[in-house]
Amino acid sequence: MDPINCYEYLALARQQVFDWVRPLSPDQYLRVFPIGLGTLGRTLTHIYVCEFAYVERIRGHSLPPYREWPIQDEQPPPFATLEAAWQKQAETTRQVLAAVTDWNQQLEYRVTPDLSNVARPVIVTTTPGGIATQMLTHEVHHRAQAMAMLRQLGVAAQDLDYNSFMFQRREE
């Protein structure tokens, strides 16, 4: 698996989700559903903040306390603000992934109760490849929830398969 190629797929599929979300009203963006993080706004914001955190961990950076993060999923920003921030984050993510020279290098990071469902701080041992895999699959997991919300709003959200975006096709 090529993490850089997989991230490009995520970015393309994400743009399609953005195209479906952009015309929604603020009320639709924040409508409560019994899935995901409850709203499109919170679910998409959660994916964004997690990408930020995973990329910082690949970089070997410590994360500031969650309460200091400028964007938090409990208070999702308006969609236009989230989309603009995510476009910048995507460029950082691409740069960080492109700079990885050893996907299997062991690394450790600290997880605190304010960042996760842990009672006390823990040290996590993994690799850049492990973090990239989590980031990629985490987005797909929550994107499926967002797509279910979009469908309940009447949006024909479908067909975001990898092959639809990444396989070359030609007429026979």
C-alpha positions in Angstrom: 0.0 0.0 0.0 1.3 3.4 -0.9 0.2 5.9 1.8 0.8 8.9 -0.5 -1.3 7.5 -3.2 -4.0 6.5 -0.7 -4.0 10.0 0.7 -4.5 11.4 -2.8 -7.6 9.2 -3.1 -8.9 10.5 0.2 -8.4 14.1 -0.9 -10.3 13.4 -4.2 -13.1 11.7 -2.4 -13.2 14.4 0.2 -13.6 17.0 -2.5 -16.7 15.1 -3.7 -18.1 15.1 -0.1 -17.4 18.9 0.1 -19.3 19.4 -3.2 -22.3 17.6 -1.6 -22.0 19.6 1.7 -21.3 23.1 0.2 -24.9 23.8 -0.9 -26.4 22.7 2.4 -27.9 25.3 4.7 -26.3 25.8 8.1 -29.3 24.0 9.7 -28.7 21.0 7.5 -25.0 21.1 8.3 -25.8 21.0 12.0 -28.9 18.7 11.9 -28.6 16.0 14.5 -28.5 12.4 13.4 -28.2 9.2 15.6 -24.9 8.3 13.8 -21.3 9.4 13.7 -20.6 12.4 15.9 -24.2 13.5 15.5 -24.0 16.1 12.8 -22.2 16.6 9.5 -20.4 19.5 11.0 -19.0 17.6 14.0 -18.2 14.5 12.0 -16.3 16.4 9.3 -14.6 18.5 11.9 -13.5 15.4 13.8 -11.9 13.9 10.7 -10.1 17.2 10.1 -8.7 17.6 13.7 -7.7 13.9 13.7 -5.7 14.4 10.4 -4.0 17.4 12.1 -3.1 15.2 15.1 -1.9 12.2 13.1 0.3 14.4 10.9 1.8 16.1 13.9 2.6 12.7 15.4 4.3 11.5 12.2 6.4 14.7 12.4 7.3 13.8 16.0 5.6 16.9 17.4 3.8 17.0 20.7 0.3 18.1 20.6 -0.9 21.1 22.6 -3.8 20.5 25.0 -7.0 20.0 23.0 -8.6 23.0 24.6 -6.0 25.2 22.9 -6.7 23.8 19.4 -8.2 26.5 17.1 -10.8 24.0 15.7 -12.5 21.4 17.8 -15.2 19.0 16.8 -17.5 19.9 19.7 -17.9 23.4 18.2 -17.7 22.8 14.4 -16.8 26.0 12.4 -19.0 27.0 9.5 -18.4 24.7 6.6 -16.5 27.3 4.5 -14.1 27.8 7.4 -13.6 24.1 7.8 -13.0 23.6 4.1 -10.4 26.4 3.9 -8.6 25.0 6.9 -8.6 21.5 5.5 -7.2 22.6 2.2 -4.2 24.1 4.1 -3.9 21.0 6.2 -4.0 18.7 3.1 -0.9 20.5 1.8 0.9 20.0 5.1 -0.2 16.4 5.1 1.1 15.8 1.6 4.5 17.4 2.5 4.8 15.3 5.7 3.9 12.1 3.9 6.3 12.8 1.1 9.1 13.4 3.6 8.8 10.0 5.3 11.8 7.9 4.4 11.1 4.9 6.6 7.5 3.9 7.0 8.5 1.2 9.5 10.6 3.4 11.9 9.4 3.0 15.4 8.1 6.1 17.1 6.3 6.9 20.3 3.8 9.6 21.3 1.9 10.5 24.4 -1.9 10.4 24.6 -3.6 12.3 27.4 -7.1 12.2 28.7 -8.0 15.4 26.9 -7.1 13.9 23.6 -8.6 10.4 23.9 -10.7 8.1 26.0 -7.9 7.2 28.4 -8.0 7.6 32.2 -4.3 8.4 32.5 -1.6 9.4 30.0 -0.3 6.6 27.9 2.6 6.1 25.6 1.7 4.7 22.2 4.4 2.9 20.1 3.8 2.6 16.4 5.3 3.6 13.0 4.7 6.4 10.5 3.0 3.7 8.4 0.8 2.7 11.3 -0.3 6.3 11.9 -0.9 6.8 8.1 -3.0 3.7 8.0 -5.0 4.9 11.0 -5.5 8.3 9.4 -6.6 6.8 6.1 -9.0 4.3 7.5 -10.3 6.7 10.2 -11.4 9.1 7.5 -13.1 6.4 5.4 -15.0 5.2 8.6 -16.3 8.7 9.4 -16.9 9.6 5.8 -19.3 6.7 5.5 -21.2 8.2 8.5 -21.2 11.6 6.8 -22.5 10.0 3.6 -25.4 8.3 5.5 -26.3 11.7 6.9 -26.2 13.3 3.5 -28.5 10.6 2.1 -30.9 11.3 4.9 -30.8 15.0 3.8 -31.8 13.9 0.2 -28.3 14.1 -1.3 -27.4 11.3 -3.7 -24.1 10.6 -2.0 -22.6 7.5 -3.5 -19.7 5.8 -5.3 -16.5 7.1 -3.7 -14.7 3.8 -4.3 -10.9 4.0 -4.7 -11.1 2.5 -8.2 -13.5 5.2 -9.3 -10.9 7.9 -8.6 -7.6 6.2 -9.1 -7.8 3.5 -11.7 -7.2 4.6 -15.3 -9.8 3.7 -17.8 -10.0 3.7 -21.6 -12.6 2.6 -24.1 -12.0 -0.7 -25.7 
